[in-house]
C-alpha cells in the first residue's frame, strides 16, 4: 500500500477538490462546505483513479468519500445512456444499504437519468428484478441478495467499473467472506476498488492485498464526541408505537422547535405525513427535496412558522437553527458519530438542549455502544401518556390566565358564567370550570379515558416483557458480540450439550429462544449462510444470534431477541443453500443424531 502526495490546502473546501460541475452543484445544495478528513483524502485519490483502503468509522463522512467519486466515474451523459450496472457497493446490512443508496441519490440530483437501486433480503425479488431489467447504473446491496440476483441471471457485473466494500470487517464477521470472494471474482479485472473498514485486521488486509491494486491507505480517527450542554435520554418504544409516542412527546415538550431524525428518506416522509395528519406543524426534508424548497422550509423553522422538522442525516447537513430545543431520534443511529452529529443540532448558541432516542427492545446493544463511545449514560424515561398530555396542556392554559385577564374584554364571558352559576354551589362552579378546561385541551371524556386505558395496558405489557428482553439483550451484548471462540472450545461445548444422553423431557437452557431451521448438512448449509439470512431477512444483528448447531437435515440456533410474527414469516420464506428456512421454535428432543450417526453438529459461536 502507498500514500498519496496532495497539493490541497491544509484546510480544503469542497471547491478545492475539483469535482465535476454536476457534483459540485449537488454538494453546494446539500450545504457541504468543508470536507471531513476521510473525504479530503479519499476523494482526490479516487478521482485520480487509485484504489484505496479507508480505515474509518460510520459517521465520519465515508459515504460521500466514495459516493461522490463513484458518480464522477459512472455519471457522465454518455455512460448514463448505457443502462447496465457500472458500480456496485456492498454493505453488511439492509439498513446500511438503504442509507447508502439514499445518500448516493442525493449526490446525483444533477445527473438526470442516473438510477440507483438498493437490493437486500427481506424485500420481494420481483420489483428488484424488474428494476434491474429496466436499467440501473449503481447497485447498493448486501452480499447475499447480490449473489442471489447474480445466480438468477438478473444481475450481471460485466460492466462494473467501480466497486466498494463498505464496513468490510463487519461483513467478514457476519460470515460473508465467501460471497465477497465470489462477487469480486465475477467483476471485471479492470475496475476501481474502495475498501472501507472500522479496523484493519489480517483478514481485511488479505482482502485488500488480493483484490486491490497498489491501494492508497487512509486512516482517520474518531472525532470528539463530548456533548456537555444537552440533556440526553432514551425510551424503550416498540416499533408499532413510535408514531403515537412521538406525538405525545411533542405535545408535552416546551421546546421552541424540534428535529426528528429517521434513518431513511421513506421513513422521513411517512413520519412527516403522520404528524401533519395529527395536527402537528411539521415538514419533511430529504434527498428528494429541491434546494429552493429546502431553503423555504428551513426559513419557516427559523422564523417560528414551523415547529417540527423531520429529516434524514444527509438532508440535515449544514442545518443551523438556534431555536431547536429538542432532537428526537425516531430511529436510533447505527454509529455513535452519527448520534453526536444529530444531537448537535440542539444546544447551540450557548443554550441547553434535549435529545431523546426511541430504542426498540432489541436495539439495546446499539444504545450501549453509543453510551460507551460518548462516555456518558443516557437516562431512561417513560413516554408521556394521554393523561400527561392533557395535564400539560391544562397547566399551560392555566399559566396563561393571568395574562388574558390583564388583556381585558371579558365582560361577555363573565355575564354568561354569572348566569349559569347564579344558584350554583362551590362544587358546581368547580365542575363547570373543570369541564371548560377539559374541553379546551381536547379531553372529551370517554375517548380520552379509553386512550389512557389502552396506553396503560401497553405499558404494562412492555414492562412485563422488559425484564426478559433486557436480560436477553444484555446477555447478547456480553456473549453474542464476542470474537468467535476457538474451535476446541466449540467442540467441547457441543459435546456437553449433544453427546451426553439427555433425560426425557429435560433440555439444557438456551441463550434466549432456540429455533429450528429446515436446512442442514445434507443441503450444504454453512453457519455464515444462516447468519446472513437472519440478519438480512430478519433484521437481526450479530449480537442477537447465539450458538448455531447444524445437523443432517436441520439446524438449531439461539436467538436472544424475541421474534414477532412478521419477522418469523420473513425468515421462514428466506432461502439458504437453495432451501427455505421454515423457522419454528424448537420443541426439543432427548437426543439428536445426523443421518450418518454423527453425534457432533457443526457449530458457530
Secondary structure as GFF3:
##gff-version 3
##sequence-region A 1 605
A	DSSP	three_ten_helix	14	17	.	.	.	ID=ss1
A	DSSP	alpha_helix	21	29	.	.	.	ID=ss2
A	DSSP	alpha_helix	37	47	.	.	.	ID=ss3
A	DSSP	beta_strand	52	55	.	.	.	ID=ss4
A	DSSP	alpha_helix	62	74	.	.	.	ID=ss5
A	DSSP	alpha_helix	77	80	.	.	.	ID=ss6
A	DSSP	beta_strand	87	91	.	.	.	ID=ss7
A	DSSP	alpha_helix	94	107	.	.	.	ID=ss8
A	DSSP	beta_strand	116	119	.	.	.	ID=ss9
A	DSSP	alpha_helix	125	134	.	.	.	ID=ss10
A	DSSP	beta_strand	138	142	.	.	.	ID=ss11
A	DSSP	alpha_helix	143	152	.	.	.	ID=ss12
A	DSSP	beta_strand	162	165	.	.	.	ID=ss13
A	DSSP	alpha_helix	168	173	.	.	.	ID=ss14
A	DSSP	alpha_helix	177	186	.	.	.	ID=ss15
A	DSSP	beta_strand	192	197	.	.	.	ID=ss16
A	DSSP	alpha_helix	202	211	.	.	.	ID=ss17
A	DSSP	beta_strand	216	219	.	.	.	ID=ss18
A	DSSP	beta_strand	230	236	.	.	.	ID=ss19
A	DSSP	three_ten_helix	239	241	.	.	.	ID=ss20
A	DSSP	alpha_helix	242	251	.	.	.	ID=ss21
A	DSSP	beta_strand	257	261	.	.	.	ID=ss22
A	DSSP	alpha_helix	265	277	.	.	.	ID=ss23
A	DSSP	beta_strand	282	285	.	.	.	ID=ss24
A	DSSP	alpha_helix	291	303	.	.	.	ID=ss25
A	DSSP	beta_strand	308	311	.	.	.	ID=ss26
A	DSSP	beta_strand	324	329	.	.	.	ID=ss27
A	DSSP	alpha_helix	336	343	.	.	.	ID=ss28
A	DSSP	beta_strand	353	359	.	.	.	ID=ss29
A	DSSP	three_ten_helix	361	363	.	.	.	ID=ss30
A	DSSP	alpha_helix	364	374	.	.	.	ID=ss31
A	DSSP	beta_strand	379	380	.	.	.	ID=ss32
A	DSSP	alpha_helix	386	399	.	.	.	ID=ss33
A	DSSP	alpha_helix	401	407	.	.	.	ID=ss34
A	DSSP	alpha_helix	411	420	.	.	.	ID=ss35
A	DSSP	alpha_helix	426	440	.	.	.	ID=ss36
A	DSSP	alpha_helix	446	479	.	.	.	ID=ss37
A	DSSP	alpha_helix	487	494	.	.	.	ID=ss38
A	DSSP	pi_helix	495	499	.	.	.	ID=ss39
A	DSSP	beta_strand	513	517	.	.	.	ID=ss40
A	DSSP	three_ten_helix	521	523	.	.	.	ID=ss41
A	DSSP	alpha_helix	527	538	.	.	.	ID=ss42
A	DSSP	three_ten_helix	542	544	.	.	.	ID=ss43
A	DSSP	beta_strand	545	550	.	.	.	ID=ss44
A	DSSP	beta_strand	555	559	.	.	.	ID=ss45
A	DSSP	alpha_helix	565	573	.	.	.	ID=ss46
A	DSSP	beta_strand	575	576	.	.	.	ID=ss47
A	DSSP	beta_strand	579	580	.	.	.	ID=ss48
A	DSSP	beta_strand	584	585	.	.	.	ID=ss49
A	DSSP	beta_strand	602	604	.	.	.	ID=ss50
###
